[in-house]
Amino acid sequence: MTSYRSLFRTPEFTPLFLGSAAQTAAGTVGGLALATLVYRATGSPLLSAVSMFGPSLAQVLGATVLLSGADRLPPRMALTAIALVFAAGTALQALPGLPVGAVFAVLLAMGLVASLGGGVRWGLLNEILAKDGYLPGRSVFNMMSGLTQIAGFATGGALLATLSPRVCLLLSAALYLTAALALRLGLSARPPRSAGRPSASATWRANSTLWSDRSRRLTYLGLWLPNGMVVGCESLYVSYAPHAAGTLFACGALGMFAGDVTVGRLLPPGVRRRLATPLLLLLAVPYLAFAVHPPLPLAALCVTLASVGFGASLVQQERLMDLTPGELAGQALGLHSSGMLTMQGVSAAAAGAVAQLTTPATGMALMAAGSVAVTLVLAAAGRRTPPPADHPCAGGGGRVCSVQMTLPVGV
């Protein structure tokens, strides 16, 4: 397996990594600040949850009309432009007196732009690394995300204790500008991966191809649904523990880091392929304890343990790349990213609505129960699904590929 050290000797990996780290830090600090600002202004768990995860809802629209740009735009230009748009949008949200409705309008616009980000970034990562380097490379990015979120939520919580949310939003905007600079100066001017202009029709054609096969459909659903519902639980941290939400987010990031290290580096491939379903169950089951409204120390322990299960996404992404033609890699990863973020936004809104009618603890427990149920249904549906027609294992008279026998599809 490719070593972590060798990844940083690969040209363009380090600037892509640093730019993504700055964007993650910006999103962490800015998201916590905006959720706090909205909660203080409205007292609504629903609006607070949607303000933090709501931009994800716009991803579904972007995925249907813009996603072909993931393979048809120059990666450096696209990634730099996305970071600049987020810097401007975050600074705009910091304006004093900006109505809550205007805040959500800016969030919608940012979500539309962000729908391109995952496909461009992960498509570029898949391009600059050798085939056996994608999973450890993505593991490094996930670990970076976990560590950055630990530091970002802890720092954001401390800053919000001494500074206003609007000042924290301006700090977030400065981090987005830093990311844009790192990407523009560190990446080379690569051409697009596919010919043609980005368009809604090209997006629809490629999405239809990706969605046309049952095995890929189940893989996508496994990447979107269980994960998204658990993020619905996370969206209620601010209303569950208003003065300790940063602690809960940091604990979640710590657990995610541990899961990514374990799955991405420590487990041999044969073991890793069998752990997607157990990891997805681990992701949800500890949140069932919130039904009894646990005290903060126990809640933090449950969050940390559950977040180890996010390591399942590495197994699922490896599976998706095995099932996808190379020329569609960027859009396939972009569809994964957009669909996942959309489901996270939907789940945040649903969890916030349940919390509005009951309590945040009840909302978290119900979302966790839904995640468990979906995981079990997908595991049952994917046990003996044949490979897609364009997969190397196809054409064997309906036999199931040995790869699929060792990895339940979609979970």
C-alpha positions as CSV (number, residue, x, y, z in Angstrom):
1,M,0.0,0.0,0.0
2,T,1.2,3.6,-0.8
3,S,2.7,5.1,2.3
4,Y,1.5,8.4,3.7
5,R,5.0,9.9,3.4
6,S,5.2,9.1,-0.3
7,L,1.9,11.0,-0.9
8,F,3.5,14.2,0.2
9,R,6.3,13.7,-2.3
10,T,3.7,13.5,-5.1
11,P,3.6,16.8,-7.1
12,E,0.4,18.9,-6.3
13,F,-0.7,16.7,-3.4
14,T,0.6,19.0,-0.7
15,P,-0.9,22.3,-2.1
16,L,-4.3,20.5,-2.6
17,F,-4.0,19.2,0.9
18,L,-3.1,22.6,2.4
19,G,-5.8,24.4,0.5
20,S,-8.4,21.9,1.6
21,A,-7.2,22.1,5.2
22,A,-7.7,25.9,5.2
23,Q,-11.2,25.5,3.7
24,T,-12.1,22.9,6.3
25,A,-10.9,25.3,9.1
26,A,-12.9,28.1,7.5
27,G,-16.1,26.0,7.3
28,T,-15.7,24.8,10.8
29,V,-15.2,28.1,12.5
30,G,-17.7,29.8,10.2
31,G,-20.4,27.2,10.5
32,L,-20.3,27.2,14.3
33,A,-20.4,31.0,14.4
34,L,-23.3,31.2,12.0
35,A,-25.3,28.6,13.8
36,T,-24.7,30.4,17.1
37,L,-25.6,33.7,15.5
38,V,-28.9,32.4,14.2
39,Y,-29.8,30.5,17.4
40,R,-29.2,33.7,19.5
41,A,-31.3,35.7,17.1
42,T,-34.2,33.2,16.8
43,G,-34.0,30.7,19.6
44,S,-35.0,28.0,17.0
45,P,-33.2,24.6,16.9
46,L,-34.6,24.2,13.4
47,L,-33.1,27.4,12.0
48,S,-29.8,26.9,13.9
49,A,-29.4,23.4,12.4
50,V,-30.3,24.5,8.9
51,S,-28.0,27.5,9.1
52,M,-25.1,25.1,9.8
53,F,-25.9,22.4,7.3
54,G,-28.5,24.0,5.1
55,P,-26.1,24.9,2.2
56,S,-26.0,21.1,1.6
57,L,-29.6,21.3,0.5
58,A,-28.6,23.3,-2.6
59,Q,-26.2,20.5,-3.6
60,V,-29.1,18.5,-5.1
61,L,-29.8,21.3,-7.6
62,G,-26.1,21.8,-8.4
63,A,-25.7,18.1,-8.9
64,T,-28.5,18.1,-11.6
65,V,-27.3,21.1,-13.6
66,L,-23.6,21.9,-12.8
67,L,-21.9,18.7,-12.0
68,S,-20.5,18.0,-15.5
69,G,-18.1,20.9,-14.8
70,A,-16.3,18.6,-12.4
71,D,-14.6,16.9,-15.4
72,R,-15.0,19.8,-17.9
73,L,-13.4,22.7,-16.1
74,P,-9.7,23.3,-15.4
75,P,-9.2,22.0,-11.8
76,R,-7.0,24.9,-10.5
77,M,-9.4,27.6,-11.8
78,A,-12.5,25.9,-10.4
79,L,-11.1,25.2,-7.0
80,T,-9.7,28.7,-6.6
81,A,-13.0,30.3,-7.7
82,I,-15.0,28.2,-5.3
83,A,-12.8,29.3,-2.4
84,L,-13.1,33.0,-3.4
85,V,-16.9,32.7,-3.6
86,F,-17.0,31.2,-0.1
87,A,-14.8,34.0,1.2
88,A,-17.2,36.6,-0.2
89,G,-20.3,34.9,1.0
90,T,-19.0,34.4,4.5
91,A,-18.0,38.0,4.8
92,L,-21.4,39.1,3.6
93,Q,-23.0,37.0,6.3
94,A,-21.1,39.0,8.9
95,L,-22.8,42.2,7.9
96,P,-24.6,43.7,11.0
97,G,-28.3,43.8,10.6
98,L,-28.5,41.3,7.8
99,P,-31.9,39.6,7.9
100,V,-32.1,35.9,8.6
101,G,-33.8,35.4,5.2
102,A,-30.9,37.1,3.5
103,V,-28.5,34.8,5.4
104,F,-30.2,31.8,4.0
105,A,-30.2,33.2,0.5
106,V,-26.5,33.6,0.7
107,L,-26.2,30.0,2.0
108,L,-28.2,28.8,-0.9
109,A,-25.9,30.5,-3.4
110,M,-22.8,29.1,-1.6
111,G,-24.3,25.6,-1.7
112,L,-24.9,25.8,-5.4
113,V,-21.3,26.7,-6.0
114,A,-20.1,24.1,-3.6
115,S,-21.8,21.3,-5.6
116,L,-18.8,21.4,-8.0
117,G,-16.2,21.3,-5.2
118,G,-16.2,17.7,-4.3
119,G,-16.1,16.4,-7.9
120,V,-13.3,18.7,-8.9
121,R,-11.2,18.1,-5.7
122,W,-11.6,14.3,-5.6
123,G,-11.3,13.9,-9.3
124,L,-8.0,15.8,-9.2
125,L,-6.9,13.7,-6.3
126,N,-7.7,10.5,-8.3
127,E,-5.8,12.0,-11.2
128,I,-2.5,13.0,-9.4
129,L,-2.2,9.8,-7.4
130,A,-1.6,6.2,-8.7
131,K,-4.5,3.9,-8.6
132,D,-3.4,2.3,-5.3
133,G,-2.9,5.7,-3.8
134,Y,-6.4,7.0,-3.9
135,L,-7.7,5.3,-0.7
136,P,-4.6,6.3,1.5
137,G,-4.8,9.7,-0.1
138,R,-8.4,10.2,0.7
139,S,-7.7,8.7,4.2
140,V,-5.1,11.5,4.7
141,F,-7.6,14.1,3.7
142,N,-10.2,12.6,6.1
143,M,-7.7,12.6,8.9
144,M,-6.8,16.2,8.1
145,S,-10.5,17.1,8.2
146,G,-10.9,15.4,11.6
147,L,-7.9,17.1,13.1
148,T,-8.8,20.5,11.6
149,Q,-12.4,20.1,12.9
150,I,-11.1,19.2,16.4
151,A,-8.9,22.4,16.4
152,G,-11.5,24.5,14.6
153,F,-14.5,23.6,16.8
154,A,-12.4,24.0,20.0
155,T,-10.9,27.3,18.7
156,G,-14.3,28.4,17.5
157,G,-16.0,27.7,20.8
158,A,-13.2,29.6,22.6
159,L,-13.5,32.5,20.2
160,L,-17.3,32.7,20.6
161,A,-16.8,33.0,24.3
162,T,-14.8,36.2,23.9
163,L,-15.7,37.5,20.4
164,S,-19.0,38.1,18.6
165,P,-20.1,35.5,15.9
166,R,-19.7,38.2,13.3
167,V,-16.0,38.6,14.0
168,C,-15.6,34.8,13.8
169,L,-17.3,34.9,10.4
170,L,-14.7,37.4,9.2
171,L,-11.9,35.1,10.4
172,S,-13.5,32.3,8.5
173,A,-13.6,34.5,5.3
174,A,-9.9,35.2,5.8
175,L,-9.2,31.4,5.9
176,Y,-11.1,30.9,2.7
177,L,-8.9,33.6,1.0
178,T,-5.8,31.7,2.3
179,A,-7.1,28.5,0.7
180,A,-7.7,30.3,-2.6
181,L,-4.1,31.6,-2.5
182,A,-2.6,28.1,-1.7
183,L,-4.6,26.5,-4.5
184,R,-3.8,29.1,-7.1
185,L,-0.1,29.2,-6.4
186,G,0.4,25.5,-5.6
187,L,-1.5,23.7,-8.3
188,S,-0.5,23.4,-12.0
189,A,-2.7,24.5,-14.8
190,R,-4.0,21.1,-15.8
191,P,-6.5,20.8,-18.6
192,P,-10.0,19.4,-18.0
193,R,-10.3,15.6,-17.8
194,S,-13.1,15.5,-20.4
195,A,-13.8,17.5,-23.6
196,G,-16.9,19.6,-24.1
197,R,-18.5,22.5,-22.2
198,P,-20.2,22.0,-18.8
199,S,-24.0,21.9,-19.3
200,A,-27.1,20.6,-17.7
201,S,-27.6,18.1,-20.5
202,A,-24.1,16.7,-20.1
203,T,-24.6,16.5,-16.3
204,W,-27.9,14.6,-16.8
205,R,-26.4,12.1,-19.3
206,A,-23.4,11.2,-17.1
207,N,-25.6,11.1,-13.9
208,S,-28.0,8.7,-15.8
209,T,-25.1,6.5,-16.7
210,L,-23.9,6.4,-13.2
211,W,-27.3,5.8,-11.8
212,S,-28.4,3.2,-14.3
213,D,-26.7,0.2,-12.6
214,R,-28.2,-1.3,-9.5
215,S,-24.8,-1.9,-7.8
216,R,-23.8,1.7,-8.2
217,R,-27.2,2.9,-7.1
218,L,-26.9,0.9,-3.9
219,T,-23.4,2.1,-3.3
220,Y,-24.5,5.7,-3.6
221,L,-27.5,5.2,-1.3
222,G,-25.1,3.6,1.2
223,L,-22.8,6.7,1.0
224,W,-25.7,9.1,1.3
225,L,-28.4,7.9,3.7
226,P,-26.9,6.4,6.9
227,N,-24.2,9.1,7.0
228,G,-26.7,11.9,6.4
229,M,-29.0,10.8,9.1
230,V,-26.2,10.8,11.7
231,V,-25.2,14.3,10.6
232,G,-28.8,15.2,11.4
233,C,-27.9,14.2,15.0
234,E,-24.8,16.4,14.9
235,S,-26.8,19.4,13.7
236,L,-28.6,19.4,17.1
237,Y,-25.4,19.8,19.2
238,V,-25.9,23.6,19.4
239,S,-29.5,23.3,20.8
240,Y,-28.7,20.2,22.9
241,A,-25.7,21.8,24.7
242,P,-25.5,25.5,23.7
243,H,-22.4,26.2,25.8
244,A,-20.6,23.0,24.9
245,A,-21.4,22.4,21.3
246,G,-17.8,23.0,20.3
247,T,-16.8,20.2,22.7
248,L,-19.2,17.7,21.1
249,F,-18.1,18.7,17.6
250,A,-14.4,18.3,18.6
251,C,-15.2,14.8,20.1
252,G,-16.9,13.8,16.9
253,A,-13.9,15.0,14.8
254,L,-11.6,13.0,17.1
255,G,-13.6,9.8,16.6
256,M,-13.7,10.4,12.8
257,F,-9.9,10.8,12.8
258,A,-9.5,7.5,14.7
259,G,-11.8,5.7,12.2
260,D,-10.0,7.0,9.2
261,V,-6.6,6.0,10.5
262,T,-7.8,2.5,11.3
263,V,-9.6,1.9,8.0
264,G,-7.2,3.8,5.7
265,R,-3.9,2.5,7.1
266,L,-4.2,-0.3,9.7
267,L,-6.7,-2.7,8.2
268,P,-5.7,-5.1,5.4
269,P,-7.9,-4.9,2.3
270,G,-9.6,-8.3,2.9
271,V,-10.7,-7.2,6.4
272,R,-11.6,-3.7,5.3
273,R,-14.0,-4.8,2.7
274,R,-16.1,-6.6,5.2
275,L,-16.4,-3.8,7.7
276,A,-18.6,-1.3,5.9
277,T,-21.9,-2.5,7.5
278,P,-20.5,-2.9,11.0
279,L,-18.9,0.6,10.8
280,L,-22.2,2.2,9.6
281,L,-24.0,0.5,12.6
282,L,-21.4,1.9,14.9
283,L,-21.9,5.3,13.4
284,A,-25.6,5.4,14.6
285,V,-26.1,3.0,17.6
286,P,-24.4,5.2,20.2
287,Y,-26.7,8.1,19.4
288,L,-29.6,5.9,20.6
289,A,-28.4,6.7,24.1
290,F,-29.5,10.3,23.6
291,A,-33.1,9.1,24.1
292,V,-32.4,9.3,27.9
293,H,-30.7,12.7,27.6
294,P,-27.3,11.7,28.9
295,P,-25.1,14.2,30.7
296,L,-22.4,16.0,28.8
297,P,-19.5,13.6,29.6
298,L,-21.5,10.6,28.5
299,A,-22.8,12.4,25.5
300,A,-19.2,13.3,24.5
301,L,-18.2,9.6,24.8
302,C,-21.1,8.5,22.7
303,V,-20.3,11.1,20.0
304,T,-16.6,10.0,19.9
305,L,-17.4,6.3,19.7
306,A,-20.0,6.8,17.0
307,S,-17.8,9.0,14.8
308,V,-15.3,6.1,14.4
309,G,-18.0,4.7,12.1
310,F,-17.4,7.5,9.5
311,G,-14.5,5.3,8.4
312,A,-17.1,3.3,6.4
313,S,-17.1,6.0,3.7
314,L,-13.5,5.1,2.7
315,V,-14.6,1.5,2.0
316,Q,-17.6,2.7,0.1
317,Q,-15.6,5.2,-2.0
318,E,-13.1,2.5,-2.9
319,R,-16.0,0.3,-4.0
320,L,-17.5,3.2,-6.1
321,M,-14.2,3.7,-7.9
322,D,-14.0,0.0,-8.7
323,L,-17.4,0.2,-10.3
324,T,-16.9,3.5,-12.3
325,P,-15.3,4.0,-15.7
326,G,-12.2,6.2,-15.4
327,E,-13.6,9.0,-17.6
328,L,-16.5,9.5,-15.2
329,A,-14.4,9.5,-12.0
330,G,-14.7,13.2,-11.3
331,Q,-18.5,13.3,-11.8
332,A,-18.9,10.0,-9.9
333,L,-17.1,11.4,-6.9
334,G,-18.9,14.7,-7.3
335,L,-22.3,13.0,-7.3
336,H,-21.3,11.1,-4.2
337,S,-20.2,14.4,-2.5
338,S,-23.3,16.4,-3.6
339,G,-25.7,13.6,-2.7
340,M,-24.1,13.1,0.7
341,L,-24.2,16.8,1.5
342,T,-27.7,17.1,0.2
343,M,-28.8,14.3,2.5
344,Q,-27.0,15.9,5.4
345,G,-28.9,19.1,4.8
346,V,-32.2,17.3,4.5
347,S,-31.4,15.4,7.7
348,A,-30.4,18.5,9.5
349,A,-33.7,20.1,8.6
350,A,-35.7,17.0,9.6
351,A,-33.8,16.7,12.9
352,G,-34.3,20.3,13.6
353,A,-38.1,20.0,12.9
354,V,-38.4,17.0,15.3
355,A,-36.4,18.9,18.0
356,Q,-38.7,21.9,17.5
357,L,-41.7,19.7,18.3
358,T,-40.0,17.5,21.0
359,T,-36.5,18.0,22.3
360,P,-33.0,17.9,20.7
361,A,-32.2,14.7,22.5
362,T,-35.3,13.0,21.0
363,G,-34.5,14.3,17.6
364,M,-31.0,12.8,17.8
365,A,-32.3,9.4,18.9
366,L,-34.9,9.2,16.2
367,M,-32.4,10.1,13.4
368,A,-30.0,7.4,14.8
369,A,-32.8,4.8,14.7
370,G,-33.5,5.7,11.1
371,S,-29.8,5.3,10.2
372,V,-29.7,1.9,11.7
373,A,-32.8,0.8,9.8
374,V,-31.5,2.1,6.5
375,T,-28.2,0.4,7.0
376,L,-29.8,-3.0,7.6
377,V,-32.1,-2.6,4.6
378,L,-29.2,-1.7,2.2
379,A,-27.1,-4.6,3.6
380,A,-29.9,-7.0,2.8
381,A,-30.5,-5.5,-0.7
382,G,-26.8,-5.7,-1.7
383,R,-25.8,-9.2,-0.7
384,R,-25.8,-10.7,-4.2
385,T,-26.1,-7.8,-6.7
386,P,-24.3,-8.5,-10.0
387,P,-21.6,-6.1,-11.3
388,P,-22.4,-3.3,-13.8
389,A,-22.1,-4.1,-17.5
390,D,-19.0,-1.9,-17.8
391,H,-17.2,-3.6,-14.8
392,P,-14.4,-6.1,-15.5
393,C,-16.3,-8.8,-13.5
394,A,-19.4,-8.6,-15.8
395,G,-20.1,-11.0,-18.5
396,G,-19.9,-14.2,-16.5
397,G,-23.4,-15.4,-17.2
398,G,-24.9,-13.6,-14.2
399,R,-22.3,-14.8,-11.7
400,V,-21.5,-12.5,-8.8
401,C,-18.0,-11.0,-8.9
402,S,-15.8,-12.2,-6.1
403,V,-15.1,-8.6,-5.1
404,Q,-18.8,-8.1,-4.5
405,M,-19.0,-11.3,-2.4
406,T,-16.5,-9.9,0.0
407,L,-18.1,-6.4,0.2
408,P,-21.8,-5.9,0.6
409,V,-22.9,-3.5,-2.1
410,G,-23.8,0.0,-0.9
411,V,-23.0,-0.4,2.7
